[in-house]
């Protein structure tokens, strides 16, 4: 068919590109732009992130997606680029949910190794080992009920690639921070002064003595130290990592194995009379072979790095003599020794490096759990100016698979709070900017408790894993049942799905009315609980019959969400649902456009003949494509088999602990955690909560 006139809007060019996250509204005038190269002024940024490992890179990406451009945001790292080998490799279900909410999970899920089961192996009376049980690797409800192992460097590359869509600069590598200090006298608006050195790209391969280092000085409103266990930022705050160290030494090696061990592609906890080994299956590599990571308990005597009373020095503050002694101890451990010990533990099975393959990476470490007492430093007016996250404020053993996950969730918690503070989206109070400061303070309140739980769990799990497995009547031996129980009961924490933030002005655990709309206390199973993440359920979208995960409406775009679970009187114009939705519509208009999103669930049957005129108008106005059936009876046919197999619809009301007849509502924070719940008859409580934190128009 011939085309006589072809008209197209110029904006259509954007339709062939991947979608971009919409920036948050900004209600504050931007500071004067940074000077161009050669200017004499000190560059000024809203946020400077030090460190581009998973925590720092994830924080930088989130802030960029929330709208902080290169003139407001700087990320520097001393490394020459993303990680190439070793270090973290495991992603837990909650981390996968967050990556999915950012549209970044596909490569991880398709090309990583999914771990669904854990095999437990224990010693036999004849001196070998035998499998004693299989258990699910993840035993709690989750959108992704498994772990994924994939190289940390690959995660960094995925984050860096997405960052390049929002930032022309990206990460500034080969930049080493030398000092950080708060200097309000020099510039009260940008009080944190950062000095760092960069190496010219042409000199990166030169020996250190031959390099020309360029010195820089910048100022920032806030600095986040995500620069690891030897954090320069933490030292500048005068903080130490303090904790306990054990005399257990472990070797870790990534390699392609040749073995007859039957569970090599499962996660395994292996105890033998000769020691312990943990098997972590890894992703395929370019040759088509699959990597395996082995954690091997090394039988070598060492002393804990004690100062006194079991306290352990900050590794960044160790003396040169202590560093030398630690290096001597580590030098006693070799790759060959680690593999030999693994072969001894796995007898009668054989395991070795596959022919014509090289060991990908190996290291040795001493088990220790450390954390700092505080995660932020304030200026003289009480404003938190310097934060630390990830390994900069908590370190532990790697066997529980928590390091990269907890570090990234630190950043997930902090990012939206910084963005709201910097964009002036937080409500003003009668005593100044109190709500905005309270929001920043909540980072330490919430994440420090999680770090403590992590240290406690890792201490117990690592000690038990390093011990021996015996019979019930043997003294000083751990039974198989005890070890499995610790593994299973800790699953809510290790998966990230059972994390619960404490009561605060940001988390209203107790209902602000006499009626509690939530029936039940199975919070890990999905019953709505302030302080816990919203569990995704399978729903069917009303507008197009699309079966989908509810979490797809809770993308990590920095917005608050109001989730309304409508009652069965939804179509009655004077019913509780209609009145509640009218109130929600009025609330949304009180705040900056786009800062609040509405999601509505219903439990009605036979709704396919309904028109929008049969429903409260707020649904079409604010939630046309976020209006879903959360009732398994609502499917395109009456066949149970179709509903269960094709649509996989779930009873969302039952999972969330909400009555179909009464309904309920809740506020979900930008990081996916339920902030408060209320009955539909007391919907005005949501308005009180939002006015506590959000600046009205």
ZAMAR-550965 format. One record per residue (C-alpha): x, y, z. Coordinates in steps of 0.5 Angstrom, whole numbers, padded with zeros to 4 digits, always signed. Example, Ala and Ser with C-alpha at 12.3 -4.5 7.8 and 13.67 -1.06 7.14 Angstrom:
<pts>
+0025-0009+0016 +0027-0002+0014 
</pts>
This chain:
<pts>
+0000+0000+0000 +0003+0007-0002 +0005+0012+0003 +0003+0019+0001 +0004+0023+0007 +0009+0020+0013 +0009+0025+0019 +0013+0023+0025 +0014+0026+0032 +0022+0027+0033 +0021+0024+0040 +0019+0017+0036 +0027+0016+0036 +0027+0014+0043 +0022+0009+0042 +0027+0004+0039 +0032+0005+0045 +0031+0001+0051 +0027+0005+0056 +0030+0010+0061 +0028+0010+0069 +0024+0017+0070 +0028+0021+0074 +0025+0024+0081 +0022+0031+0081 +0027+0036+0084 +0025+0041+0088 +0031+0045+0089 +0035+0049+0085 +0042+0046+0082 +0048+0049+0085 +0053+0053+0080 +0056+0048+0075 +0062+0045+0076 +0068+0049+0072 +0070+0046+0066 +0077+0043+0065 +0083+0048+0067 +0078+0052+0072 +0081+0054+0078 +0075+0053+0082 +0074+0047+0087 +0069+0042+0083 +0063+0041+0088 +0058+0035+0088 +0052+0033+0091 +0055+0026+0093 +0062+0023+0092 +0062+0015+0092 +0069+0012+0094 +0069+0005+0091 +0066+0002+0085 +0065-0005+0088 +0058-0008+0088 +0056-0003+0094 +0059+0003+0091 +0057+0002+0084 +0050+0000+0086 +0049+0006+0090 +0052+0010+0084 +0047+0007+0079 +0041+0008+0083 +0043+0015+0084 +0044+0016+0077 +0037+0013+0075 +0034+0017+0081 +0036+0023+0077 +0043+0025+0079 +0047+0027+0073 +0055+0028+0072 +0055+0035+0075 +0052+0032+0082 +0055+0025+0082 +0062+0023+0082 +0064+0016+0083 +0072+0014+0084 +0076+0008+0085 +0083+0006+0086 +0083+0000+0081 +0084+0000+0074 +0077-0003+0072 +0072-0008+0074 +0074-0014+0078 +0077-0020+0073 +0077-0026+0078 +0076-0028+0085 +0072-0025+0091 +0064-0026+0091 +0060-0030+0087 +0053-0031+0090 +0047-0027+0089 +0041-0029+0094 +0033-0029+0092 +0032-0022+0095 +0038-0019+0091 +0035-0022+0085 +0028-0019+0086 +0032-0012+0087 +0036-0013+0080 +0029-0016+0077 +0026-0009+0079 +0031-0005+0075 +0031-0010+0069 +0038-0012+0070 +0037-0020+0072 +0036-0023+0066 +0043-0024+0064 +0044-0026+0071 +0039-0031+0071 +0040-0034+0064 +0048-0035+0065 +0049-0036+0072 +0049-0042+0076 +0042-0043+0079 +0043-0047+0086 +0036-0050+0088 +0039-0056+0093 +0044-0057+0098 +0047-0064+0099 +0050-0065+0106 +0055-0070+0107 +0058-0073+0113 +0064-0078+0115 +0062-0086+0115 +0065-0091+0120 +0070-0093+0115 +0073-0087+0114 +0070-0084+0108 +0064-0080+0107 +0056-0081+0105 +0051-0077+0103 +0046-0076+0109 +0041-0071+0106 +0038-0066+0101 +0035-0060+0103 +0032-0054+0099 +0037-0048+0098 +0032-0043+0099 +0026-0045+0104 +0022-0039+0104 +0017-0036+0099 +0021-0032+0094 +0020-0029+0087 +0026-0033+0085 +0027-0039+0090 +0034-0040+0089 +0041-0037+0089 +0045-0036+0083 +0053-0036+0083 +0056-0031+0078 +0063-0028+0078 +0063-0021+0082 +0066-0018+0076 +0061-0020+0071 +0056-0016+0076 +0060-0010+0076 +0060-0010+0069 +0052-0011+0068 +0052-0005+0073 +0057-0001+0070 +0054-0002+0063 +0047+0000+0065 +0050+0006+0069 +0053+0008+0062 +0046+0010+0060 +0045+0015+0065 +0052+0018+0066 +0057+0020+0061 +0063+0019+0066 +0061+0013+0069 +0066+0011+0074 +0073+0015+0075 +0078+0009+0076 +0085+0009+0078 +0084+0015+0083 +0086+0014+0090 +0083+0018+0096 +0089+0021+0100 +0084+0025+0105 +0077+0026+0107 +0075+0032+0112 +0069+0036+0114 +0070+0043+0113 +0064+0047+0114 +0068+0054+0115 +0071+0053+0108 +0064+0052+0105 +0058+0050+0109 +0054+0048+0103 +0059+0043+0101 +0063+0042+0107 +0066+0035+0106 +0073+0036+0102 +0076+0030+0099 +0083+0030+0096 +0085+0024+0091 +0090+0022+0086 +0089+0020+0079 +0094+0016+0074 +0094+0018+0067 +0091+0012+0063 +0098+0012+0059 +0102+0011+0065 +0098+0005+0068 +0103+0000+0066 +0109+0004+0068 +0112+0002+0075 +0109+0006+0081 +0116+0010+0081 +0115+0012+0074 +0108+0015+0074 +0106+0022+0075 +0100+0023+0079 +0095+0028+0078 +0092+0031+0085 +0085+0033+0085 +0081+0037+0091 +0073+0037+0091 +0068+0038+0095 +0061+0035+0097 +0055+0035+0101 +0056+0028+0102 +0061+0022+0101 +0060+0015+0102 +0065+0010+0103 +0064+0004+0100 +0072+0002+0099 +0072-0004+0103 +0075-0007+0109 +0081-0003+0108 +0077+0003+0108 +0080+0010+0107 +0074+0014+0108 +0073+0010+0115 +0079+0011+0117 +0078+0019+0116 +0072+0018+0121 +0076+0015+0126 +0073+0009+0126 +0076+0002+0127 +0073-0005+0125 +0072-0009+0131 +0070-0016+0132 +0073-0023+0134 +0078-0028+0130 +0078-0035+0130 +0084-0040+0129 +0080-0043+0123 +0084-0042+0116 +0081-0043+0110 +0083-0044+0103 +0078-0042+0097 +0080-0044+0089 +0076-0043+0083 +0077-0048+0078 +0074-0053+0073 +0075-0060+0076 +0075-0067+0074 +0071-0071+0079 +0067-0077+0080 +0064-0074+0086 +0056-0074+0085 +0054-0068+0087 +0059-0063+0084 +0054-0059+0081 +0050-0058+0087 +0052-0054+0093 +0055-0058+0098 +0057-0058+0106 +0062-0064+0107 +0064-0066+0114 +0070-0072+0114 +0074-0074+0119 +0080-0070+0115 +0076-0063+0115 +0071-0060+0112 +0070-0057+0105 +0064-0053+0102 +0062-0054+0094 +0059-0048+0090 +0058-0050+0083 +0059-0044+0079 +0057-0041+0072 +0060-0044+0065 +0066-0040+0062 +0068-0039+0055 +0071-0046+0054 +0064-0049+0055 +0067-0052+0062 +0063-0050+0068 +0067-0047+0074 +0067-0050+0081 +0069-0046+0088 +0072-0050+0093 +0072-0048+0100 +0077-0052+0104 +0079-0052+0111 +0086-0052+0112 +0090-0056+0117 +0095-0051+0119 +0096-0048+0126 +0096-0040+0127 +0094-0035+0132 +0088-0030+0132 +0090-0023+0130 +0089-0021+0137 +0090-0015+0141 +0087-0016+0147 +0081-0020+0150 +0079-0023+0143 +0078-0016+0140 +0081-0016+0133 +0085-0010+0130 +0082-0006+0124 +0086-0009+0118 +0087-0002+0115 +0091+0000+0122 +0095-0006+0123 +0102-0005+0124 +0108-0007+0119 +0110-0012+0124 +0103-0015+0124 +0102-0015+0117 +0109-0018+0116 +0107-0024+0120 +0100-0025+0117 +0104-0025+0110 +0108-0031+0113 +0102-0035+0116 +0099-0034+0109 +0105-0036+0105 +0105-0043+0109 +0098-0044+0105 +0099-0046+0097 +0094-0048+0092 +0097-0055+0091 +0096-0056+0099 +0089-0053+0098 +0087-0058+0093 +0091-0064+0096 +0087-0063+0103 +0080-0063+0098 +0082-0069+0096 +0083-0072+0103 +0076-0070+0105 +0073-0072+0099 +0075-0079+0099 +0074-0085+0097 +0072-0080+0091 +0077-0077+0086 +0078-0069+0085 +0083-0066+0081 +0084-0060+0076 +0081-0062+0069 +0087-0063+0064 +0089-0057+0060 +0085-0052+0065 +0088-0047+0069 +0086-0045+0076 +0082-0039+0075 +0083-0036+0082 +0085-0038+0089 +0086-0035+0096 +0087-0036+0103 +0083-0033+0109 +0082-0033+0117 +0075-0033+0119 +0073-0026+0123 +0067-0022+0124 +0068-0015+0125 +0064-0009+0124 +0064-0001+0126 +0060+0002+0132 +0057+0007+0127 +0056+0008+0120 +0055+0015+0119 +0059+0022+0121 +0055+0028+0122 +0058+0035+0122 +0057+0040+0127 +0050+0042+0126 +0048+0034+0126 +0047+0033+0119 +0050+0026+0117 +0055+0028+0112 +0060+0022+0111 +0057+0015+0110 +0060+0008+0110 +0057+0002+0107 +0059-0006+0105 +0066-0008+0107 +0068-0002+0110 +0063-0003+0116 +0062-0010+0116 +0066-0016+0114 +0065-0024+0115 +0067-0030+0112 +0064-0032+0105 +0061-0039+0106 +0054-0036+0108 +0054-0032+0101 +0052-0026+0104 +0058-0021+0103 +0056-0018+0096 +0048-0018+0098 +0048-0015+0104 +0053-0009+0101 +0049-0008+0095 +0043-0008+0100 +0046-0002+0104 +0046+0002+0098 +0039+0000+0096 +0037+0003+0103 +0041+0009+0103 +0040+0011+0095 +0033+0013+0096 +0034+0017+0102 +0040+0021+0099 +0036+0023+0093 +0030+0025+0097 +0034+0029+0101 +0038+0032+0096 +0032+0034+0091 +0028+0037+0097 +0023+0032+0097 +0022+0031+0104 +0017+0035+0109 +0019+0041+0113 +0018+0041+0120 +0017+0046+0125 +0024+0045+0128 +0027+0046+0121 +0029+0041+0116 +0028+0035+0122 +0025+0030+0117 +0030+0030+0112 +0036+0029+0117 +0031+0024+0120 +0031+0020+0114 +0039+0020+0113 +0039+0018+0120 +0035+0012+0119 +0040+0009+0114 +0045+0007+0120 +0039+0005+0125 +0036+0000+0120 +0043-0003+0117 +0047-0003+0123 +0042-0008+0126 +0042-0012+0120 +0050-0012+0120 +0049-0014+0127 +0045-0020+0125 +0050-0022+0120 +0056-0022+0125 +0052-0026+0129 +0049-0031+0124 +0056-0032+0121 +0060-0033+0127 +0055-0039+0129 +0055-0042+0122 +0062-0041+0121 +0064-0044+0128 +0059-0050+0126 +0062-0051+0119 +0069-0051+0122 +0067-0056+0127 +0067-0064+0127 +0060-0068+0125 +0059-0074+0130 +0054-0078+0133 +0049-0076+0139 +0053-0079+0144 +0060-0076+0142 +0062-0070+0146 +0064-0064+0143 +0062-0066+0136 +0056-0063+0132 +0050-0067+0130 +0048-0067+0123 +0041-0065+0125 +0044-0059+0129 +0048-0057+0123 +0042-0057+0118 +0037-0054+0123 +0042-0048+0124 +0042-0048+0116 +0035-0048+0115 +0033-0043+0121 +0037-0038+0118 +0035-0039+0111 +0030-0033+0112 +0036-0028+0114 +0041-0031+0109 +0036-0031+0103 +0035-0023+0105 +0027-0025+0105 +0026-0025+0112 +0030-0018+0114 +0026-0014+0118 +0027-0007+0120 +0025-0004+0127 +0020+0001+0129 +0021+0008+0127 +0018+0014+0124 +0019+0011+0118 +0016+0004+0120 +0010+0004+0123 +0009-0003+0126 +0003-0002+0130 -0003+0000+0127 -0005+0007+0128 -0012+0005+0129 -0016+0000+0134 -0017-0005+0128 -0011-0009+0125 -0013-0011+0118 -0008-0016+0117 -0010-0023+0120 -0005-0028+0121 +0003-0028+0123 +0006-0032+0118 +0010-0026+0116 +0016-0030+0112 +0010-0033+0108 +0008-0026+0106 +0003-0024+0111 +0004-0016+0111 +0008-0014+0116 +0011-0007+0117 +0019-0007+0116 +0019-0013+0111 +0019-0013+0104 +0013-0014+0100 +0013-0021+0097 +0011-0022+0090 +0005-0025+0088 +0002-0028+0082 -0004-0023+0079 -0008-0022+0073 -0008-0015+0070 -0015-0013+0069 -0014-0009+0063 -0011-0014+0058 -0011-0021+0062 -0004-0021+0063 -0002-0026+0068 +0004-0023+0072 +0008-0022+0078 +0006-0016+0082 +0013-0014+0084 +0013-0012+0076 +0009-0006+0079 +0014-0004+0084 +0020-0003+0080 +0026+0001+0084 +0024+0008+0081 +0025+0011+0087 +0017+0012+0088 +0013+0011+0094 +0007+0006+0093 +0000+0006+0096 -0003-0002+0095 -0010-0002+0096 -0013-0009+0097 -0020-0007+0095 -0026-0010+0099 -0032-0014+0095 -0036-0008+0095 -0031-0005+0090 -0037-0004+0085 -0041+0000+0090 -0041+0007+0089 -0042+0009+0097 -0038+0002+0099 -0031+0002+0103 -0027+0001+0097 -0030+0007+0093 -0029+0012+0099 -0022+0009+0101 -0020+0010+0093 -0023+0017+0093 -0019+0019+0099 -0013+0016+0096 -0014+0020+0090 -0014+0027+0094 -0008+0025+0097 -0004+0024+0091 -0006+0031+0088 -0003+0034+0095 +0004+0032+0093 +0009+0033+0087 +0007+0029+0081 +0009+0022+0080 +0012+0021+0087 +0007+0017+0089 +0004+0011+0085 -0003+0007+0086 -0003-0001+0085 -0010-0004+0086 -0012-0011+0087 -0019-0014+0087 -0022-0021+0089 -0028-0021+0085 -0030-0026+0080 -0033-0025+0073 -0031-0018+0072 -0029-0019+0065 -0036-0016+0063 -0034-0010+0067 -0033-0003+0064 -0029+0002+0067 -0035+0006+0069 -0037+0000+0074 -0031+0002+0078 -0029+0008+0082 -0026+0013+0077 -0019+0013+0081 -0017+0006+0079 -0017+0008+0071 -0014+0015+0073 -0008+0013+0077 -0008+0005+0076 -0011+0003+0070 -0005-0002+0068 -0004-0003+0075 -0011-0006+0077 -0010-0013+0078 -0014-0020+0080 -0011-0023+0086 -0016-0028+0086 -0015-0035+0083 -0022-0036+0080 -0021-0030+0076 -0018-0033+0069 -0021-0033+0062 -0024-0040+0063 -0027-0043+0068 -0023-0049+0068 -0018-0050+0074 -0013-0053+0070 -0012-0047+0066 -0012-0043+0072 -0007-0047+0075 -0002-0049+0070 -0003-0043+0065 -0004-0037+0069 -0001-0039+0075 -0006-0034+0079 -0005-0034+0087 -0010-0032+0092 -0006-0026+0094 -0011-0024+0099 -0010-0030+0103 -0002-0030+0102 -0002-0022+0105 -0007-0024+0111 -0013-0020+0108 -0020-0021+0108 -0024-0021+0102 -0030-0017+0105 -0026-0012+0109 -0020-0011+0105 -0014-0007+0107 -0008-0002+0105 -0001-0001+0106 +0005+0004+0104 +0011+0001+0100 +0017+0005+0101 +0022+0006+0095 +0026+0000+0097 +0020-0005+0097 +0019-0005+0104 +0012-0004+0107 +0012+0002+0111 +0005+0001+0115 -0002-0002+0114 -0009+0000+0115 -0016-0002+0114 -0020+0002+0108 -0024+0005+0114 -0018+0009+0117 -0015+0010+0110 -0013+0017+0113 -0008+0014+0117 -0004+0014+0110 -0004+0021+0109 -0001+0022+0116 +0004+0018+0114 +0006+0021+0108 +0006+0028+0110 +0011+0026+0116 +0016+0025+0110 +0014+0028+0103 +0014+0035+0102 +0007+0037+0099 +0006+0041+0093 
</pts>
